[in-house]
Amino acid sequence: MKHRLMMLAATAAILASTTVTWAAQYKIALMPFGLPEYMSTFVNEIQQHPLVKDGTVEITVLDGRFDASVQSNQMDTLITQKVDAIIFSPIDADAAAAPVARAQEAGIPVVGAVTRANSDLLFAYVGTNDVEGGANITEHLVEELGGKGNVVILEGPIGNSPQLLRRQGIDSVLAKNPDIKLLASKTANWSRAEGLAVMENWLSLYGDQINGVIAQNDEMALGAIQALEAKGLTTKQVKVVSIDGIQDAVRAVKTHGLYTLFKSAHHEGQGALDLAVRAAAGDSYQPKADIWQSDMKWNGGTAKQYNVPWIAVTPENADKFLK
């Protein structure tokens, strides 16, 4: 009896000291083109998805460092690792087509998010309508200027789909308003520091001829505002419009008269994760993110495109976008 009790005690001790680990059911890789503020928020939203938090999905994040060749090599690595699905936000829309094709050939589904690949092999794409966004901010600027004035455009990395598509929207509105003159356009690579430098140069070249700034993202807009203020100018004198709705930009709506469009990293990130799991698990999968309950339609996870709505940020509604 004593021996049996000792055995039971030993067994209990072993069980108490043993940690049971559960392997993730799905391994999904995330390939952001880089990690500026919006993309970092996007990554964080994916990491907060219910299936990631409960351990069903294991996420691997590979920073593309704003380099198409880096992203191409990363895709090859993920193919070798045989991940279950990939969420891809490419830096270059055209260069992204070949890596997507290689993943497709290897039987690994790719979901596009935030930025587009020029490929019809994506399982699905989730993101905003960037042509519409570019048109919206330009229409707002035209109205602010009373249909007349000189503007400059700060663009994203050349070849990045938001740069291309937002420019389409911007140009479509400028074409309808011939009294709005375009003085210059230049990439500032989604960067606040580069936006500051480019705007400083333009102020040296054009001075008070500039009436408005169209920035394709908030970071560049905030850099432009810094340059304007360093010259003693305000956004009442030089109107600034942009896109993304990052925290500093929302604050600038209230304090500096910036106009921006909010795009939801929560919708883009968690939507992309649900679609990636759907691609790996099959048509029986039911989405777990809350976005499908009101703002977006799941459609069985079979649609090729899922549009995330834009929301204009105003001084009146800005507080609801601040965390």
DATABEL-V446523 format. One line per field, one symbol per residue. phi: phi as a letter, one per 30 degrees, with the letter a starting at -180 (. if undefined). A space follows every 10 residues. Layout:
phi: ???
//
This chain:
phi: .ddddddddd ddddddcccd ccdddbcbcc cddabdeddd dedddddcde dddcidcccc ccddhhbddd dddddddddd dhddabcbbd dbdddddded ddddddicdb cdaibccdbc cddabblddd dddddddddd dedddiiblc bbbccdedjd eddddddedd ddddddbddc cddabadbhi cdddddddde dddddchddd cabccdaded dddddedddd cicbdddbdb babkideddd ddedcbidcb cdcddddddd dddedddedd cjdddcdcdd dddbdbcdhi icddbbdcdd bdcbedceed ccc
//
